[in-house]
Amino acid sequence: MSNRTTQGLEQFSDDLLISAELLLGRRADQFERISGSGNNGVYKVLSGKDMFALKFYRQDPGDDRDRLGTEVAALQFMQGNAIKNVPTPIAHDVTANCALFQWVSGTPIISPDETHFKAATHFADQLFGLSGPSQTAQWKLASDACLSLSDVTRQTAARLDRFHGMENLSPECAKFIETEFQPSCDEIFDRQLEKADQLGIEPESALQLQAHILSPSDFGFHNALQTSSGEIVFLDFEYFGRDAPFKLICDFVLHPGMNLPESSWRSVIDGFSQIYRLNRQERHQVTNALPLFALRWCMIMLNVYLRHNADIGLAEADQANLEKFRKMRLKNTRIMLERAQSLARSNPF
């Protein structure tokens, strides 16, 4: 008699089950969806007494980023260089666009403390130790890398253009963009670029290759678990690559997935600045860029108005839930915009 657990397996497609068992090389006894929907997302797979994570990678039309290849290569590179607090890749299937990893048992980090911040800066320090020109040159730029202040403003403007050209945009989102975001964005762009000029920072001057760092890109406690032994394991390296230190620092401080208290910002910025050996002007570039990155995050947060609900984590086409999710995201985007305005008016750093 088969010992396969049928509970829940019927909801998964044959293709998904076949992919899992091909990568395992044995039978998958139990499946549990952890995130995502349909045949996309992350699944917990039980085979005998062993647990694995099966990850399917999104491939959006017109987006040629190799998320699967990037993550597997990044994890192999880090583990090969003695960075062990990351998932272990077992196997991957390019055709099915999925990969199998050892399961990481841990709990989400909801309220990070000094121990967590030290783990994050230590992880960044380890990657920085591998960021010599000969090694960074082997990697492509991280997804949405920003090597200059102008890169930040261009990316924000490009994301804003997607909303301007969108038909049937929800009235509340359209009103927010027209009456709140656009005026603030124009004002903050002008103000921060003027400040950059006063500080001797050339907005168009891109960081040279020898100063690039290796960056997880989507780095923070929203992509980490704490094991029972206290180890912090960092996850999700689909966007790994070369980037500028100021991009990593600003994203870490502002990431809406963590919502770090402003009281922690100074110590976080200080910690990363020491690791990357930033001089006074480079430190000024970080603080001058913060409101620009806050604007950029506003546009990213509003992606829920551009995507189908399956893409934002709702398993079924429930319009009421979708609208509720969007309204909450719009509320949080307003908070991020207020943060950008506050940072531009009186930068505390």
N, C-alpha and C positions, 0 to 999 in steps of 0.2 A: 504493500500500500504506500502511495506517495505521502510524504510528510509535508508537502507544500501547503502553506496556509493560504486558503482561498479568500479570506476576508479582505476586501478592498482591492484584490487583484483584478476583479472584473471591470473596474472603472478605468484601467489603464489599457492602452492600445497594445496589440500584438507586437507592433514595431518596437515599442518601448521595452517590453519584456524581452524580446529577442536581443535588442542591443545590450541590455543589462547582462544577460546570460552569456553572450559572446565575449564581453569584456571580462566577466568573472571566470569564464571557462568551466562553469558549473551552474547548477540550478539556483535561481533566486526563490527563496521561500516566502519572503514577505516584503511588501513595498509600503512606504509611507511618504506622501508628498510633504515636503518641508516648506517649499516656497514655489511661486509661479503657478501656472495653470496649463491645462491641456498637456501636450507632450513637451512643454518647455518648463524649465525650472530645475530645482534640486530635489532629489529623492533619497530617502534612507532605505538601503537595501540590506536585508538580512539573508545570509546564506550559511546554513548551519549555525555555528556559534559566532560567526564573523559578521561585522557590520561595515558597510561601505556607504559612501556618498556618490550618487550618480548625478552628474550635472549635464543638462542640455543647454546649449548656448543659443541665444537669440541671433538671428541673422536678418536684419531689417533690409527692405528693398533699398538699393542705392548705397548701402553701407558695406564696404569691403574689408572692414577690420576683422582680423583673424583672432577672435576672442579665445577660442580653444587653443590654437597654437601658441598664442602669447602666454596664456596662463600656465600651460604645461611646461613650456620652455623656461619661464620665470621660476617656477617651483623647482625644476631640476637644477637650474643654475644656483639658486639659493641653497638648496640642500647639498649640492656639490661643493659649496663654499662654507659649510659648517653653520648655516642658518637653519636651525632645526624646528623652530616654533612656527612652522607653516604646514599645510596639509601635504601628505605624501601621495603623488600620483601613481596609480597602479597600471592603468591602460587607457587608451583613448581610441576613438573611431572617427576619423575625419569625415567619412561619408555620412554617418549618422549625426555628426556634430555634437558628440558627447564624450565625456571623460569620467573615469572611475577613480575615486580617491579613498584612502583609508578614512574611516569615520572619526571625526573629532568630537569627543564627548566633553561638553562644557556648557557653561551658562553665559547668557548675554551680559555685557557690561553696561549697566543702566546708569550708575552714578560713579564715574571714574574718580579715583583718588590719586594721591601722589605715587603710589606703587604702580598704578596703571600708566600714568604719564611717564614714569621712568622706563617702563617696558617699551612704550612707543618710541621714546627718544633713543633707547638702546638699539631697537630694531632699525631705526633710521640711521644710526651711527654705523651699524654693521653693513648696511647697504652702501653708505658713504665710503666705507673702507674698500669697497669693490668698485668705486666709481672713477677709477683712473681713466684717462683718455682712451687707452687701448681697449679697455673693457666696455666703456659706455658706447664707443663707436660701433660695437657689434650689435647694438640695439637700435630699433627705430625709436622715433619720438613717442612718448606716452600719448595716449588718447587725449585730445584737446590740450596738448602741451602749450604752455605760455612762456615764451623766452623773452618777452618784452612787455611793457605796459600796454603798448598798442595791440598786442595779441589779445589781451583781456578785453579791451574795448571793442575790437573787431568781432570777437566771438559773441559778445553780448549783443552787438548790433545785428549780427547775422541771425541769432535766435529770435530777436525782436521782429525782424523782417518776416519770419515764418508766420507770426501772428497777424501782421499787417496784410499778408496775402492770403489769409485763410477765410474761406467762405463758411458761413453758419457758425462762427465763433460765438460762444455763449455770451449773452448781453452783459452779465456781471464781470466776466473776464475782459471783454472788450472795453467796458467802461473803466475798469481798473487800469488797464494799459494806457488808455487815452488820457485820463484825467489825473492819475496818480504816478504811474511808473514813468511814462515818457517825459513829463516835465522834470521830474527828479533826476532821471537818467541824464538828460541833457545838461542840467546844472552840475551834477557831480562829475561827469566827464570833464567839463570845462575847468572846474575847480581843481580836480586832482592832477590834470595835465599841467595846469599853471603852477601848482605846487611842485611838481616834478621838475619843471624848468628852473624854479627857484633853488631846488636842491642839487641842480646840476645833473639830473637824470634825463637822458634822452629817451623819450617814449618809444621811438622806432629802433633803438639800439638793441639788437638781439644778443643774448648771452652766447658766447663762443663755446664750441664743443668742449674745450678743456675744462670749462667750468660747469658743465652739465652734471647732474646727479642721476643715479638710478632711483626711480620713484615707483611705488606701488600704484600711484595715481589716485585711486579711490581709497585713501588711507585713513583709518580711524577706528574707534571702538565700535562703530556700527558694523564693521567687518572684522570682529574679533570675538573670541570666546575665552573664558577663563576655566581651566580644567580644575579637577578636584585637588590637584597638587599645588594650585596657585599659578601655574604657568599661563601666560597670555599667548594664545595662538592666533595669528593674523590670517585672514581669509581673503579670497577674491582678488586675483591678480590678472584679470582679463585685459586691463588697460596699462599694464606695466611698461616702462620704457624710460627714455631720457627726458628730463625736464629741468626746470630752474628751481633752485631752493625756495624762492619767494612764492612760487605757485603751490608747492607742497605745504608750506607753513600757513598760507592764507586759507587754503582749502581745509586743512586740519582744524584751524581755529573756528571757521564759520560753518562747517558742514552741518546741514539741518538734521542729518541722521543722528548726530550726537548732541547738538544743542548745548555746547559747553557753556558754563556760566562765565560771564565777562570777568569775574574775579580771578579766573584761572588763566586768562589770556596772556598776561604779561609773563608769567613764569613759563608758559608753553613757548611763547615767542623767544624768550631768553634761552630756553633749553635747546631749541632747534638752531638758533643763531650761533650758539657756541659750537654745536656739532659741525655746522657748515662753515665755521670760521668767517662769518660775515663781518665785513668792515662797517664803519659808521654809515657810509652812503648806501651800502647794500641793506643795512638794517632799516634805513629810511625808506628804501624801495618797498620793503615788506609792509611797513605801516601805511605808506602812501597808497599801496595797492589794495588794502583791506576793503575800503568802500566800493572799489571797482569790482572786486570779487563778490561782494555782497549783492551787487546788481546782477552779476552773472548768475549767481545762485537763484535769484528771483526768477529768471527766465527758465532755468532748469526745473525749478519747482512747478512751474506752470505747464510742463510737458504733459501733465494729465489732461489738459484741454486739447492736446493734439493727438493723443493716442486712443485706440480702442480700449475698452475697459479690461480686456484680457491681458493687455500689455502692462497694466498698472497693478496687477496682482489680484483682481477680482475673478474668481473662478467661473462665474456664470454671468450671463448678460442681464444683470439686474440694474435697470436704469435708476431706481431710487437710491441704491447703494452707491452707484457711480456719481450721482449728483451730490450726495452727502460727502463722499470722498473729495470731490473737487472743491466744494465749499470750504471744507476744513483746510485743504491745501492753499486755497486763496487767502484764508485768514492767516496762515503761517507765512505766506509770501508777503503780506502786508507787514508782518513783524520783521521779516528780513529787510524789507525796504526801509523801515524805520531805523533799523540798525545801520544801513548804508548811510542814511541821512545824518545820523548821530556821529558816525565815524568821520564823515566828511566835514561836519561843522567843527568838531573838537576832538581830534584824535588823541586819546589818552596815553599814547606811547611815544 
